[in-house]
Every structure is written in structure tokens, then in C-alpha cells.
């Protein structure tokens, strides 16, 4: 039997590869330009304004983005990938005690969002499914990093880690929603918001530690209402 010669491997078209990379790079440049335009001109910036700020025609924008919603989604993705997620990863990696780490993670999230007072409303004014997916993906990534930190610290002292997934999502979702509400109507300072969120988060974590992370112990424990502090029960 005569052995068959295998067909030659398909050659990669170097020009096509370079062109694809050029398009990716150009799109990223336009997204960065759009971010700068929003920061300078505000949340209500139009496609004409963005094009003028970047120094291109609007036709160039529509060559790379289907519409304004597509561009807004790309802006959110860029902000999450280059700012929000790296900032949260750096916060979670710090060697701090439990309380300081809890407050630091909340502080970094709130201050990262607050540092972009025009970008945040610009992004959230877009209700497209693609934007919502980007937000969900960023929340999933941050919750995943938080779960890893929980699991490492809890396993180190022999605690049950089965609940780290839902706890992580609850913390990320709660902080995100509270920050969103505060950005829409800032009725307090950012430091007050951070401390209120830390108050709730820290006391929840203390409750988890008290039962060793065990759902069985929690279910079988009494749950009396906490006693009021003296200054609230005092009768004048």
C-alpha cells in the first residue's frame, strides 16, 4: 500500500492577519478617543461631538461601530478591562487584615466609579443587551476574584467554603447597586457611603465567621434580635 502524502498545511495570509490586527488597534484607538470625549464634553455627548474630539469624520466611527449603543458598549468594556477590574484585582491582592481588606475593596470600587462622573452615566444611559452583558461579565470576574480570596482565607482557618460563590455575588451586586444609586443622587459623601457599605459588609462577614461558614450550624442556631445599645434604650 502506497502511503499517501498529507495535504500541505494551509498558509496563513500575513496580510489578512496584519489587517485584522490593524482594525483591532484602530477600534481601540477610537474607543479611547470616545472615552476622552465623554470626559471633556460630558455624558450627553453625541456621535458628532465624539468624532470632532477624535478628529475623524462620523463615517469613520460608523465604519467600526454599528451605532452609538455599540460604541457605548465598547467604552464600558474598555473601562472595565483597563481600569475597574485591574483596580479591584490590585485591592484584593493586598496583604491586609480582614477588616482593612473589606473596606479597601469597597473603597476602590466606589472611588474608581466616582472618579468617572461623566463616563458612568454615559454608559448606563445605554440599555442595550450588549452593554448589560459587559456589566454582567465584569461583575462575574470581580465576584470570581472575591470568591478566590474568601476561599483562601476561610480554608486557611478550617472554615466551610461552600457559600463563597453566592456571598461574593451578593457583595459585588450590592456594592454596585448602592454605588449606582449614589452616583445618580449623591446624598452623602463618598467616605460616608464607603463606611456605610463597610458597616453592613463587615457585620455580615462576622456572622459568617461565627458559624464557621457552615449552613448547618447557621440553620440550627438561634437568631434573636440583637439588643439595642444603651443610648437607644435609655429613658430620660
Secondary structure, DSSP 8 states (H G I E B T S, - for coil): -------------HHHHHHHHHHHHHHHHHHHHHHHHHHHH-TT--HHHHHHHHTS-HHHHHHH-SSHHHHHHHHHHHHIIIIIHHHHHHHHTS---HHHHHHHHHHHHHHHHHT-TTHHHHHHT---HHHHHHHHHHHHHHHHHHHHHHHHHHHHTT---TTHHHHHHHHHHHHHHHHHHHHHS--S-HHHHHHHHHHHHHHHHHHHHHTTT-HHHHHTS--------HHHH---
